Amino acid sequence: MRRQNKNIDLQALKKRLDDSDSEAFTQWESYSCKLVTPMYGGGVNAGEVDKNMPIRASSIRGHLRFWWRIACGPSDDPKTMLEKEEAIWGGIGSGSAKASRVEIRVVCKPLPININQLESSKSMKGAGVKYILGAAGETDCLTSGYKFDLKIHYKNGMTKERKEQVQAQVKESLRWWASFGGIGGRTRRGFGAVTIDELEPIVKSEVMARYGKLELTQQLSNSAEDAWKKATESLYKFRQGTDIGRNEGHGNRPGRSRWPEPDQLRRMSNKHKANHEPEHAAGNVFPRAAFGMPIIFDFNDRSKTEPNTMTLLPAGALRMASPLIIRPYKNGAQWQAAALLLPNWQAALREPLELSPSPRNSTPNHWPSSENERNTLAKAITPMKMNKDGQIRADDPLSAFLDFFEKGQ
């Protein structure tokens, strides 16, 4: 009899919980999301798609929290920003834990066994896509077009005014995420880009108000993937393209880089091939560090006369996230290629650098702060110049790329 009563109590408890959950669920906001570029990784294991749960709520929460800092966080007071962030998203501040006011759920279907929704990264076409994949090993990516629902619920315990404030800020975070973010890995290079049709995209004036920079190509496309590939091609050409980032090659041998880093490594190592004496006029400066690190310099030299492979790193760290985001941007029913510099992007220009292994204890220099030095260096670096007369695009490599990107070159 006791066992029977216990079963009745458990059943009653379950019913109350189900009723409570059903009532709460009606208060959830729902957003229809769709991938518009392939998603790289996104699963528990790095670089792998989880076939049972392709989109994870915990991952989206992290992305929204990041974009909240961009959209709503105070730009001049880190302590205030942290306090306001934890008040909404939760965290441990001043030794005490704070619960999140925002609950996130994802409703998505497992990948059907009989439908191929995975694409090998090796099969992706375009020099730009191959370039942004870099040294990543071959992996499967979730193809664009995959749909899922994002549901958001605001917990009790807030005044009506406070709840409306939190809702407004979360919606702004969603707008920024849907305009410039994504899901999975390598989102700053446009993988896993997401669109939410219910939300208006962020426009240039809003980016400027948060001290960022946004450039869009003039060309419109009916395909988000085509716009994304155009953005990746621009980055590839600026950094490595023939007659822009490097000289024309011979056969399978690429031409000499028009950026100063390889020649500076030759000077630091006191090693070079007979026909590759250091000649770049810019000297000891590593402008491409501002696009994100680590950067691996591999001279691919079997003769052993060129420098050994070296890795450029932020001093005392293993990586620096790129302040540059490239991805497709929705313009009504069509798409444009977009390049966004995040707020505080100038900090990437001043990041202290180091090489591993360090050649003769030499220290690589970041981009200078002096206007005269910046102009002199920009004039010496071919990709940063608009024409052979020496007119520069901008006096820093990130702004120079945005100029190159906007002109569609």
Secondary structure as UniProt FT lines:
FT   HELIX           2..25
FT   TURN            26..27
FT   STRAND          29..35
FT   STRAND          39..40
FT   TURN            46..47
FT   HELIX           57..71
FT   HELIX           78..89
FT   STRAND          91..93
FT   TURN            94..95
FT   STRAND          96..98
FT   STRAND          102..107
FT   TURN            113..114
FT   STRAND          118..120
FT   HELIX           121..123
FT   HELIX           127..133
FT   TURN            134..135
FT   STRAND          140..142
FT   TURN            144..145
FT   STRAND          147..154
FT   HELIX           160..180
FT   HELIX           187..189
FT   TURN            190..192
FT   STRAND          193..196
FT   TURN            197..198
FT   HELIX           204..209
FT   TURN            210..211
FT   STRAND          213..216
FT   HELIX           224..240
FT   TURN            243..245
FT   TURN            251..252
FT   HELIX           261..269
FT   TURN            274..275
FT   TURN            281..282
FT   HELIX           287..291
FT   STRAND          295..297
FT   TURN            302..303
FT   STRAND          310..314
FT   TURN            315..316
FT   STRAND          324..331
FT   TURN            332..333
FT   STRAND          334..341
FT   TURN            343..344
FT   HELIX           345..350
FT   STRAND          353..356
FT   HELIX           359..361
FT   HELIX           371..380
FT   HELIX           382..384
FT   TURN            388..389
FT   HELIX           397..406
FT   TURN            407..408
//
